[in-house]
Amino acid sequence: MDREQLKRELKLLLIQECEKDLKPEQIADDAVLIGGRNGLDFDSLDALQISMAVHQRYGKRIQPGNEGRKALASVNSLADFILS
């Protein structure tokens, strides 16, 4: 899968799963997703939703703890996790 295409899909997934009133282009590839002060307002419940959706759609299980925090740090890190 093409990394740029995957990042576009992930941005749509974030918006849909977390029911955010955003457009994909409003999410920077390197913006902090969870707990960041960037106006995205993703929280721990959103992290759980994202993790479940990634597992369902891409077959990759995001484990809790440091691994999960690294994977959910940004769209870039999430794409890297899925492609690894």
GROMACS elastic network, one bead per residue, 0.5 to 0.9 nm:
[ bonds ]
;  ai    aj funct       b0    kb
    1     4     6  0.87870   500
    1     5     6  0.74053   500
    1     6     6  0.68910   500
    1    83     6  0.79861   500
    2     5     6  0.53208   500
    2     6     6  0.61892   500
    2     7     6  0.87928   500
    3     7     6  0.62229   500
    3     8     6  0.87534   500
    3    76     6  0.89925   500
    3    79     6  0.68638   500
    3    80     6  0.82320   500
    3    83     6  0.79337   500
    4     7     6  0.51334   500
    4     8     6  0.64005   500
    4     9     6  0.87332   500
    4    79     6  0.88454   500
    5     8     6  0.51582   500
    5     9     6  0.62884   500
    5    10     6  0.86459   500
    6     9     6  0.50162   500
    6    10     6  0.60789   500
    6    11     6  0.86588   500
    6    79     6  0.65249   500
    6    82     6  0.89264   500
    6    83     6  0.89920   500
    7    11     6  0.62138   500
    7    12     6  0.87124   500
    7    29     6  0.75005   500
    7    75     6  0.63182   500
    7    76     6  0.71133   500
    7    78     6  0.83374   500
    7    79     6  0.61449   500
    8    11     6  0.52482   500
    8    12     6  0.64869   500
    8    13     6  0.86915   500
    8    24     6  0.71360   500
    8    25     6  0.88181   500
    9    12     6  0.51964   500
    9    13     6  0.61218   500
    9    14     6  0.86677   500
    9    24     6  0.89796   500
   10    14     6  0.60636   500
   10    15     6  0.85851   500
   10    24     6  0.89234   500
   10    54     6  0.86459   500
   10    75     6  0.69168   500
   10    78     6  0.80802   500
   10    79     6  0.76356   500
   11    14     6  0.51091   500
   11    15     6  0.63284   500
   11    16     6  0.86658   500
   11    23     6  0.83935   500
   11    24     6  0.53472   500
   11    25     6  0.82818   500
   11    27     6  0.69005   500
   11    29     6  0.87208   500
   11    75     6  0.72106   500
   12    15     6  0.51560   500
   12    16     6  0.60687   500
   12    17     6  0.84161   500
   12    23     6  0.80754   500
   12    24     6  0.60975   500
   13    16     6  0.51714   500
   13    17     6  0.57648   500
   13    18     6  0.80940   500
   13    50     6  0.76534   500
   13    53     6  0.76645   500
   13    54     6  0.85048   500
   14    17     6  0.54768   500
   14    18     6  0.58332   500
   14    19     6  0.79216   500
   14    20     6  0.78383   500
   14    24     6  0.88094   500
   14    46     6  0.84080   500
   14    49     6  0.87179   500
   14    50     6  0.65514   500
   14    53     6  0.89800   500
   15    18     6  0.55424   500
   15    19     6  0.55762   500
   15    20     6  0.50110   500
   15    21     6  0.71359   500
   15    22     6  0.64755   500
   15    23     6  0.76005   500
   15    24     6  0.75418   500
   16    19     6  0.50896   500
   16    20     6  0.68828   500
   17    20     6  0.81014   500
   17    46     6  0.77826   500
   17    49     6  0.62956   500
   17    50     6  0.66330   500
   17    53     6  0.73373   500
   18    42     6  0.76982   500
   18    45     6  0.85750   500
   18    46     6  0.56091   500
   18    47     6  0.87083   500
   18    49     6  0.68044   500
   18    50     6  0.75010   500
   19    22     6  0.87833   500
   20    23     6  0.87258   500
   20    40     6  0.82661   500
   20    41     6  0.86437   500
   20    42     6  0.87367   500
   22    25     6  0.83028   500
   22    26     6  0.64586   500
   22    27     6  0.79688   500
   22    40     6  0.83433   500
   23    26     6  0.54085   500
   23    27     6  0.74138   500
   24    27     6  0.56297   500
   24    28     6  0.84431   500
   25    28     6  0.70019   500
   26    40     6  0.87747   500
   27    30     6  0.83680   500
   27    31     6  0.67983   500
   27    33     6  0.88563   500
   27    40     6  0.76541   500
   27    75     6  0.82567   500
   28    31     6  0.50941   500
   28    32     6  0.86942   500
   28    74     6  0.83777   500
   28    75     6  0.76254   500
   29    32     6  0.88607   500
   29    74     6  0.64564   500
   29    76     6  0.54212   500
   29    77     6  0.87289   500
   30    33     6  0.85686   500
   30    73     6  0.81660   500
   30    74     6  0.52347   500
   30    75     6  0.61995   500
   30    76     6  0.59017   500
   30    77     6  0.80222   500
   31    36     6  0.78087   500
   31    38     6  0.71144   500
   31    40     6  0.86732   500
   31    73     6  0.79431   500
   31    74     6  0.55737   500
   31    75     6  0.73406   500
   31    76     6  0.87187   500
   32    35     6  0.72332   500
   32    36     6  0.50166   500
   32    37     6  0.77829   500
   32    38     6  0.71515   500
   32    40     6  0.84373   500
   32    72     6  0.83695   500
   32    73     6  0.55518   500
   32    74     6  0.51683   500
   32    75     6  0.83303   500
   33    36     6  0.60200   500
   33    38     6  0.82826   500
   33    40     6  0.68225   500
   33    41     6  0.78154   500
   33    42     6  0.60383   500
   33    43     6  0.82943   500
   33    47     6  0.86782   500
   33    72     6  0.66965   500
   33    73     6  0.57332   500
   33    74     6  0.53342   500
   33    75     6  0.76242   500
   34    37     6  0.89991   500
   34    40     6  0.82774   500
   34    41     6  0.73932   500
   34    42     6  0.50842   500
   34    43     6  0.54871   500
   34    44     6  0.70328   500
   34    46     6  0.80785   500
   34    47     6  0.69985   500
   34    69     6  0.84587   500
   34    72     6  0.70938   500
   34    73     6  0.67265   500
   34    74     6  0.82070   500
   35    38     6  0.87186   500
   35    40     6  0.87015   500
   35    41     6  0.70276   500
   35    42     6  0.64675   500
   35    43     6  0.60523   500
   35    44     6  0.81478   500
   36    39     6  0.76158   500
   36    40     6  0.75247   500
   36    41     6  0.74253   500
   36    42     6  0.79683   500
   37    40     6  0.76605   500
   37    41     6  0.77925   500
   38    41     6  0.76095   500
   39    42     6  0.86645   500
   42    45     6  0.79516   500
   42    46     6  0.56020   500
   42    47     6  0.72024   500
   43    46     6  0.51579   500
   43    47     6  0.63019   500
   43    48     6  0.88961   500
   44    48     6  0.64030   500
   44    49     6  0.87511   500
   45    48     6  0.51111   500
   45    49     6  0.63567   500
   45    50     6  0.86387   500
   46    50     6  0.60303   500
   46    51     6  0.84565   500
   47    50     6  0.50614   500
   47    51     6  0.60368   500
   47    52     6  0.85974   500
   47    72     6  0.73229   500
   48    51     6  0.50528   500
   48    52     6  0.61882   500
   48    53     6  0.85780   500
   49    52     6  0.52337   500
   49    53     6  0.61393   500
   49    54     6  0.85929   500
   50    53     6  0.51055   500
   50    54     6  0.60541   500
   50    55     6  0.85501   500
   50    72     6  0.84777   500
   51    54     6  0.51977   500
   51    55     6  0.62141   500
   51    56     6  0.86350   500
   51    60     6  0.86196   500
   51    61     6  0.70697   500
   51    62     6  0.57883   500
   51    63     6  0.84967   500
   51    68     6  0.85011   500
   51    72     6  0.83937   500
   52    55     6  0.51528   500
   52    56     6  0.61555   500
   52    57     6  0.85895   500
   52    61     6  0.78184   500
   52    62     6  0.82052   500
   53    56     6  0.50394   500
   53    57     6  0.59190   500
   53    58     6  0.80781   500
   54    57     6  0.52353   500
   54    58     6  0.54047   500
   54    59     6  0.67619   500
   54    60     6  0.62550   500
   54    61     6  0.72459   500
   54    62     6  0.79125   500
   54    82     6  0.81896   500
   55    58     6  0.55333   500
   55    61     6  0.50307   500
   55    62     6  0.73251   500
   56    59     6  0.56798   500
   56    60     6  0.78100   500
   56    61     6  0.86721   500
   57    60     6  0.82000   500
   58    61     6  0.86910   500
   58    82     6  0.71037   500
   59    82     6  0.85315   500
   60    81     6  0.82241   500
   60    82     6  0.63508   500
   62    67     6  0.72973   500
   62    68     6  0.53733   500
   62    69     6  0.89690   500
   62    71     6  0.72586   500
   62    72     6  0.85851   500
   62    81     6  0.86616   500
   63    66     6  0.82995   500
   63    67     6  0.61854   500
   63    68     6  0.51787   500
   63    69     6  0.88331   500
   64    67     6  0.66463   500
   64    69     6  0.74711   500
   65    68     6  0.54296   500
   65    69     6  0.62897   500
   65    70     6  0.87393   500
   66    69     6  0.50844   500
   66    70     6  0.61213   500
   66    71     6  0.85808   500
   67    70     6  0.52232   500
   67    71     6  0.61891   500
   67    72     6  0.86471   500
   68    71     6  0.50558   500
   68    72     6  0.60490   500
   68    73     6  0.84115   500
   69    72     6  0.51993   500
   69    73     6  0.59205   500
   70    73     6  0.51973   500
   70    74     6  0.82790   500
   70    77     6  0.68475   500
   70    78     6  0.81137   500
   70    81     6  0.87148   500
   71    74     6  0.73948   500
   71    75     6  0.86467   500
   71    76     6  0.87594   500
   71    77     6  0.52758   500
   71    79     6  0.82199   500
   71    80     6  0.78212   500
   71    81     6  0.58043   500
   71    82     6  0.86279   500
   72    75     6  0.74185   500
   72    77     6  0.66018   500
   72    78     6  0.56331   500
   72    81     6  0.88827   500
   73    76     6  0.80807   500
   73    77     6  0.60630   500
   73    78     6  0.71777   500
   74    77     6  0.51958   500
   74    78     6  0.61381   500
   74    79     6  0.85508   500
   75    78     6  0.50563   500
   75    79     6  0.60772   500
   75    80     6  0.85591   500
   76    79     6  0.52026   500
   76    80     6  0.62114   500
   76    81     6  0.86579   500
   77    81     6  0.61019   500
   77    82     6  0.86648   500
   78    81     6  0.50454   500
   78    82     6  0.62763   500
   78    83     6  0.86285   500
   79    82     6  0.51816   500
   79    83     6  0.61221   500
   79    84     6  0.85484   500
   80    83     6  0.51547   500
   80    84     6  0.60109   500
   81    84     6  0.52584   500
